[in-house]
Amino acid sequence: MSTQLWSLRQNPYANTDQKQMRQVIIEKNFISCPFGHISTCRNNVLDGKYNTEANQQDIQFVENMKIGDMVIIPFKGQKSCILAKIVSDPIYCIETGLYTTQQPDDQIKISETTGEPFRPVGRRIEIINDNVVFADKRKFIPMNTLKQLSSQILEVILRL
């Protein structure tokens, strides 16, 4: 089976500090499952129930992504994306050593000291390039949280 390319946005509840999330991915070398980050949604994935509001993105993360597949990780408000290779099967309750707290403005912050343990459903990755920049990433990367992309887009990315 050939290598697949996936686009995966890492923005739990669409309200996570994107600069901070990018740094966590670079430092910890993992990606987390859509709707598998925290609370009830994560527990549903752990129980194999999945989340109807996820439009099968959690199922795709757990069942369809494979070791060796490539993933492009865009961040809201940032031009630079991360290109990585998946190097593990799903890890349930990945140990990150981090915690999450919800701020008064509802933004989710990740810290090393206080809050709820951040133990998402995740996969380990090997970062290939942490500075992939598109002239207009909207032409190549869909707004979906998780989406399989064409092999032509992988060729474009590898030339950047």
Summary of the structure (lengths in Angstrom):
residues: 160
radius of gyration: 14.9
end to end distance: 24.9
largest distance: 46.9
contacts: 474
relative contact order: 0.25
helix: 28%
strand: 30%
